[in-house]
């Protein structure tokens, strides 16, 4: 996944269980006092746990470099989220791993410095 260097990504955090017989995934409430922790595989990416507007914990991710690549320890950065209850870690890896990309450059109309030439004086008295 790509993260523009001018964006901050917010991802909700939940706990889920998977029934081994049916494969059905069920979201379960986060127990009171359970705290999430996040770590990135590269210092090119800032990761933190915060609360959303509803008070639920979320993963917050932002770029700390213009572009992630091998020269700055980035490129396909993985993020691991754990919790204080010792549940199995959740990860952004593989297709979900993050690459920091520059914000697309948009052309801007720029008005240059003025130059002047002469013309005959107008004859109209005013507007």
C-alpha positions in Angstrom: 0.0 0.0 0.0 1.2 3.5 -0.7 1.2 6.3 1.8 1.7 9.8 0.4 4.2 11.8 2.4 1.6 14.4 3.1 -1.0 12.0 4.5 -1.7 10.6 7.9 -3.4 7.2 7.9 -5.9 6.1 10.6 -6.9 2.4 10.9 -9.3 1.1 13.5 -8.1 -1.6 15.8 -10.3 -4.5 16.9 -9.9 -8.0 18.3 -11.2 -10.9 16.2 -11.6 -14.7 16.6 -11.7 -17.2 13.8 -13.8 -20.4 14.3 -11.4 -23.2 13.2 -14.2 -25.4 12.0 -16.1 -22.8 9.9 -13.5 -20.1 9.3 -16.0 -17.5 10.4 -14.3 -14.4 11.7 -16.1 -12.6 14.7 -15.2 -9.2 16.0 -15.1 -9.2 19.8 -15.1 -6.2 22.2 -11.7 -4.9 23.4 -11.6 -5.7 27.1 -11.4 -2.7 29.4 -7.8 -1.8 30.2 -6.4 -3.6 27.1 -3.9 -1.3 25.4 -2.5 -1.6 21.9 1.1 -1.0 21.0 2.6 -0.4 17.5 6.1 -0.7 16.0 7.3 -0.1 12.4 10.2 -2.0 10.8 11.8 1.3 9.6 12.4 4.7 11.2 11.0 6.1 7.9 7.5 5.6 9.3 5.9 7.1 12.4 3.4 4.8 14.1 1.3 5.5 17.2 -1.8 4.3 18.9 -4.5 7.0 19.5 -8.2 7.2 20.2 -10.7 8.1 17.5 -13.6 10.4 18.0 -15.6 7.6 19.6 -12.8 6.8 22.0 -11.8 3.5 20.2 -8.1 2.8 19.8 -6.7 3.2 16.3 -3.4 2.9 14.5 -2.0 6.2 13.3 0.7 6.1 10.6 2.6 9.0 9.0 5.7 9.5 6.8 8.9 10.8 8.3 10.8 10.9 5.0 10.1 12.2 1.5 10.3 8.7 0.0 10.9 5.2 1.6 13.6 3.1 -0.2 16.6 1.0 0.6 18.8 4.0 1.2 16.8 5.1 4.3 15.8 1.8 5.6 12.3 1.9 4.1 10.4 0.3 1.3 7.7 -2.2 2.1 7.7 -1.2 5.7 5.9 -3.6 8.0 3.9 -2.5 11.0 3.2 -4.8 14.0 0.4 -4.2 16.5 0.3 -6.0 19.8 -1.8 -5.6 22.9 -1.3 -5.7 26.7 -3.3 -8.9 27.0 -0.8 -10.9 25.0 -3.1 -11.6 22.1 -1.6 -12.7 18.8 0.0 -9.7 16.9 -1.6 -8.1 13.9 0.7 -7.1 11.1 0.7 -5.0 7.9 3.0 -7.0 5.8 3.1 -8.4 2.2 0.5 -6.6 0.1 -0.4 -4.4 3.0 3.2 -3.3 3.7 3.6 0.5 3.3 5.7 2.4 0.8 6.1 6.2 1.3 5.7 8.1 -1.9 6.0 11.8 -2.7 2.8 13.8 -2.9 1.8 14.2 -6.6 3.0 17.5 -7.9 0.2 19.5 -9.5 0.9 22.3 -12.0 0.2 25.8 -10.6 -0.6 28.9 -12.7 2.1 31.4 -11.9 1.7 35.1 -12.8 5.1 36.5 -13.7 6.6 40.0 -13.1 5.1 42.8 -15.2 6.6 44.4 -18.2 5.1 47.6 -19.8 4.6 48.9 -23.3 2.9 52.1 -24.4 -0.5 52.7 -25.9 -2.5 55.8 -26.9 -4.4 57.3 -24.0 -8.1 56.1 -23.8 -10.8 58.5 -24.9 -13.6 57.2 -22.7 -14.1 59.4 -19.6 -14.6 56.4 -17.3 -16.7 53.3 -16.8 
